[in-house]
Amino acid sequence: MSDKQLLKNYALSTCLATFYKGSEVYEDAIAAMQGYRDYSDLPLEVFFDVSKLVDSRDLNGYRSKKGDIIELGYCIDFAESESIDLLYQRALASE
């Protein structure tokens, strides 16, 4: 897997761990985060920046017709977002 894909997968796992605390999904997401980070050659700082981005989330566009928040949809989009791409580009520039 490329470092870019590892970072995107890390972002998805981080987001899932954030929204699904106290569940089996949380435990799996934490394990996945560690694996993606360990296999990547990117600097550790980029992974810390992913956590900061998740903490500044905006879920306004992620509501069902009933008004429920759709965290999974947000997490998928977050992992594929321009913000994650920019983190990756900055990490490459700092190497």
trRosetta pair geometry for C-beta under 8 A, 3 or more apart (Angstrom, degrees):
i j d omega theta_ij theta_ji phi_ij phi_ji
1 5 4.7 -116 -176 87 97 124
1 6 5.4 119 119 -59 118 85
1 9 7.5 -15 175 0 152 142
1 39 7.0 57 59 126 111 138
2 5 4.7 94 56 9 81 99
2 6 6.9 -140 97 -5 43 87
3 6 5.4 -52 -144 37 35 115
3 7 6.3 37 155 -21 66 103
3 40 5.1 97 -133 -146 82 91
3 41 5.7 -75 -89 45 128 82
3 42 5.2 133 -170 -42 122 101
3 88 7.4 146 119 -144 94 103
3 91 7.9 -139 147 108 129 136
4 7 5.8 -54 -152 34 29 111
4 8 6.6 28 151 -16 63 105
4 88 5.2 56 -118 -152 81 150
5 8 5.6 -52 -146 38 36 112
5 9 6.2 34 155 -16 67 106
6 9 5.8 -57 -146 40 29 110
6 10 6.2 35 152 -23 64 106
6 36 4.7 160 -169 -166 81 87
6 37 7.9 154 162 -69 112 25
6 39 5.9 -148 -121 88 140 101
6 40 4.3 179 116 -78 147 105
6 42 7.5 -175 87 4 119 118
7 10 5.4 -51 -146 35 32 115
7 11 6.4 37 152 -23 64 102
7 36 7.5 154 -75 161 23 119
7 40 6.7 94 -58 -117 74 149
7 42 6.3 44 -72 -3 114 163
7 46 6.7 -49 -122 139 123 127
7 47 7.8 -132 -125 -85 81 72
7 50 7.4 -166 -168 -72 83 134
7 84 6.4 158 133 -179 105 101
7 87 6.9 -170 178 99 137 112
7 88 5.3 165 72 -86 162 103
7 91 7.7 -173 -91 22 150 156
8 11 5.6 -50 -150 32 32 114
8 12 6.6 33 151 -17 63 102
8 79 4.8 85 -176 175 77 92
8 80 6.7 46 -149 -81 121 51
8 84 5.9 97 -101 147 69 145
9 12 5.6 -49 -148 35 35 112
9 13 6.3 33 153 -16 66 107
9 32 7.1 -111 155 164 102 112
9 36 5.0 -165 94 -107 106 141
9 79 7.1 51 -84 -154 22 131
10 13 5.7 -58 -147 40 30 110
10 14 6.1 34 154 -23 66 107
10 32 7.9 -173 -106 130 48 86
10 33 5.7 84 -145 -135 76 67
10 36 4.0 -163 -70 110 88 141
10 37 6.1 98 -115 -58 133 75
10 40 7.4 -38 -38 -27 140 146
10 47 6.2 -76 161 -123 149 95
10 50 6.1 147 119 27 105 179
11 14 5.7 -52 -144 35 29 113
11 15 6.4 29 156 -18 62 106
11 50 5.0 -130 -98 -149 77 124
11 53 7.7 -21 -136 77 107 132
11 54 7.7 176 -158 -61 72 107
11 78 6.0 -150 155 127 110 92
11 79 4.4 154 92 -113 108 68
11 81 8.0 -135 157 31 153 97
11 84 4.9 -38 -65 -110 166 135
12 15 5.9 -58 -151 36 29 111
12 16 6.4 27 154 -17 65 107
12 75 5.7 89 -147 160 65 97
12 76 6.8 33 -122 -101 109 42
12 78 7.2 149 -93 80 54 94
12 79 3.7 2 -61 -76 88 144
13 16 5.7 -54 -145 38 32 110
13 17 6.2 33 155 -20 66 106
13 29 4.5 162 -166 -161 76 77
13 30 7.7 171 165 -59 109 18
13 32 4.2 -150 -116 96 143 115
13 33 4.5 -167 117 -64 129 77
13 36 6.5 171 18 6 144 139
14 17 5.8 -55 -148 36 29 111
14 18 6.4 34 151 -25 62 106
14 29 7.4 167 -65 168 16 112
14 33 5.8 96 -69 -106 71 124
14 50 5.3 131 23 133 167 116
14 51 5.9 -124 -164 -86 136 66
14 54 5.4 -141 130 -40 108 152
15 18 5.6 -53 -152 30 32 116
15 19 6.6 11 159 -4 66 109
15 54 5.3 -159 -92 -120 68 120
15 57 7.9 112 -130 -88 98 136
15 71 7.8 176 158 173 97 90
15 74 7.0 -154 -177 111 133 88
15 75 3.7 164 117 -126 132 94
15 78 5.0 132 -80 73 153 147
15 79 6.8 -114 11 -50 136 89
16 19 6.2 -67 -145 45 30 98
16 20 5.6 -16 173 18 70 121
16 25 5.9 -110 168 159 111 107
16 26 7.5 -164 133 -93 81 45
16 29 4.2 -160 93 -102 108 142
16 72 7.7 36 -104 -112 90 68
16 75 5.5 78 -61 -154 70 160
17 20 6.7 -74 -121 55 20 84
17 21 7.1 57 171 -76 58 68
17 26 5.4 90 -136 -143 64 67
17 29 3.8 -163 -61 111 84 130
17 30 5.5 105 -114 -62 133 71
17 33 6.5 -29 -23 -32 146 136
18 21 7.4 -27 -174 -41 20 96
18 54 5.1 -168 -42 159 159 132
18 55 7.7 -149 -129 -74 140 58
18 57 7.9 145 126 -23 153 143
19 71 4.0 148 -163 -177 157 146
19 72 7.9 -149 93 -60 153 51
19 74 7.9 129 -60 68 151 119
19 75 6.8 -111 12 -56 138 124
20 23 4.7 -71 169 45 95 126
20 25 4.0 -33 138 87 156 120
20 26 4.8 -155 107 -57 84 81
20 29 6.8 122 61 -5 117 143
20 71 7.6 162 -49 114 83 147
21 26 5.2 89 -118 -104 29 146
22 26 6.2 85 26 2 26 155
23 26 4.9 116 55 -2 66 99
23 27 7.5 -128 103 0 45 85
24 27 5.6 -51 -152 35 41 112
24 28 6.3 38 152 -15 70 106
25 28 5.8 -58 -148 41 31 109
25 29 6.0 34 154 -23 66 110
26 29 5.7 -57 -145 36 27 112
26 30 6.4 28 157 -20 64 105
27 30 6.0 -53 -150 32 28 110
27 31 6.7 26 153 -14 62 107
28 31 5.8 -57 -151 39 33 111
28 32 6.2 33 152 -20 67 108
29 32 5.6 -54 -146 38 31 113
29 33 6.3 39 153 -26 65 102
30 33 5.6 -48 -149 29 31 115
30 34 6.8 31 153 -18 61 103
31 34 5.9 -55 -155 33 32 111
31 35 6.6 29 151 -16 64 107
32 35 5.7 -58 -150 38 34 111
32 36 6.2 30 157 -17 69 106
33 36 6.1 -58 -146 38 27 107
33 37 6.2 24 158 -16 64 112
34 37 5.9 -60 -147 40 27 110
34 38 6.1 27 157 -21 65 111
35 38 5.7 -57 -143 36 29 111
35 39 6.3 15 164 -10 65 111
36 39 6.3 -64 -146 42 26 103
36 40 6.3 28 157 -27 63 113
37 40 6.0 -61 -149 29 28 113
37 44 7.6 50 -166 -121 113 73
37 47 5.3 41 -113 -106 112 157
40 47 7.9 149 64 -61 146 117
42 46 4.9 -56 152 44 124 144
42 47 7.3 131 98 -39 115 89
42 88 7.6 -77 -109 -128 144 66
42 91 4.8 7 -152 170 108 147
43 46 5.6 108 71 -7 76 97
43 91 5.8 -163 31 -146 92 96
43 94 6.4 -54 3 96 145 127
43 95 7.3 -165 -32 -80 106 81
44 47 5.7 -58 -165 34 50 111
44 48 6.6 48 143 -19 76 102
45 48 5.5 -54 -152 35 40 113
45 49 6.4 44 150 -23 69 103
45 91 7.7 175 76 -106 90 92
46 49 5.5 -51 -152 32 35 116
46 50 7.0 46 147 -27 62 95
46 87 5.4 123 -156 166 93 103
46 88 7.3 79 -161 -90 140 41
46 90 7.3 163 -104 84 102 96
46 91 4.2 -1 -75 -83 142 129
47 50 5.6 -38 -156 19 39 116
47 51 7.3 41 148 -16 61 97
48 51 5.8 -50 -161 31 40 113
48 52 6.8 41 144 -19 67 103
49 52 5.4 -50 -151 34 40 115
49 53 6.5 43 151 -21 68 101
49 87 5.4 173 103 -129 132 123
50 53 5.7 -55 -154 34 33 112
50 54 6.6 33 151 -19 66 103
50 84 7.1 41 -113 -114 95 90
50 87 6.6 105 -70 173 75 173
51 54 5.7 -52 -149 34 34 111
51 55 6.5 34 152 -20 65 106
52 55 5.7 -56 -152 35 32 113
52 56 6.6 16 155 -8 65 108
53 56 6.0 -67 -150 43 32 101
53 57 7.8 74 146 -67 58 68
53 78 7.5 149 129 -165 114 109
53 83 5.5 144 -143 147 141 137
53 84 7.5 -179 98 -71 169 71
53 87 7.5 -90 -32 -52 145 137
54 57 5.9 -3 -173 -50 44 109
54 78 7.0 66 -100 -178 78 151
57 74 6.8 62 -165 168 126 136
57 78 7.4 -37 -115 -95 105 135
58 61 7.5 47 122 10 93 90
59 62 4.7 -75 -164 50 74 114
59 63 7.6 97 147 -52 89 78
59 69 5.3 15 163 -145 139 119
59 71 7.5 -31 -121 -94 131 63
59 74 5.8 -42 -114 -88 85 151
60 63 7.6 -40 -179 -17 34 108
62 69 5.9 48 109 -160 97 71
62 70 4.7 -128 175 57 90 84
62 71 7.3 97 144 -77 140 28
62 73 5.5 174 -141 84 106 112
62 74 4.5 -19 -93 -62 166 102
63 67 5.6 -16 -175 -145 119 36
63 68 6.7 148 -155 71 68 33
63 69 6.0 -41 -97 -95 68 49
63 70 6.9 178 -100 -1 14 90
64 67 6.7 -41 67 25 74 19
64 68 4.6 7 27 52 117 88
64 69 8.0 -103 -2 -39 83 6
64 70 5.8 111 -49 -51 85 108
69 74 7.8 -12 172 -20 93 133
70 73 4.1 21 129 21 117 120
70 74 6.5 146 99 -19 70 86
71 74 5.5 -57 -152 37 36 114
71 75 6.2 36 154 -22 70 105
72 75 5.7 -54 -148 34 32 112
72 76 6.5 33 155 -19 65 103
73 76 5.9 -53 -149 33 31 110
73 77 6.4 24 156 -10 64 109
74 77 5.9 -65 -151 44 29 107
74 78 5.9 36 152 -28 68 109
75 78 5.4 -49 -141 32 30 118
75 79 6.6 33 159 -21 62 102
76 79 6.1 -55 -155 31 28 109
76 80 6.8 3 155 3 61 112
77 80 6.0 -73 -149 51 33 98
77 81 6.2 61 149 -63 68 94
78 81 5.4 -31 -150 -13 31 125
78 83 7.7 -37 -157 58 67 121
78 84 7.1 101 156 -37 60 123
79 84 6.3 25 -163 -33 32 168
80 84 7.2 -101 -140 46 2 134
81 84 5.1 103 63 6 78 95
81 85 7.2 -136 107 0 47 89
82 85 5.3 -54 -149 40 40 116
82 86 6.1 43 152 -23 70 103
83 86 5.8 -52 -149 34 29 112
83 87 6.7 33 151 -20 62 101
84 87 5.5 -47 -150 32 36 114
84 88 6.5 39 150 -20 64 103
85 88 5.6 -54 -153 35 33 114
85 89 6.4 32 151 -18 66 105
86 89 5.6 -52 -145 37 35 111
86 90 6.3 35 155 -18 66 105
87 90 5.8 -56 -148 38 30 110
87 91 6.3 33 153 -22 64 106
88 91 5.7 -55 -150 33 30 113
88 92 6.6 30 153 -18 64 104
89 92 5.8 -53 -151 34 33 111
89 93 6.4 32 152 -19 65 107
90 93 5.6 -56 -147 37 33 113
90 94 6.4 29 156 -19 66 108
91 94 6.0 -60 -148 36 30 108
91 95 7.0 40 152 -35 61 99
92 95 6.0 -48 -158 13 35 115
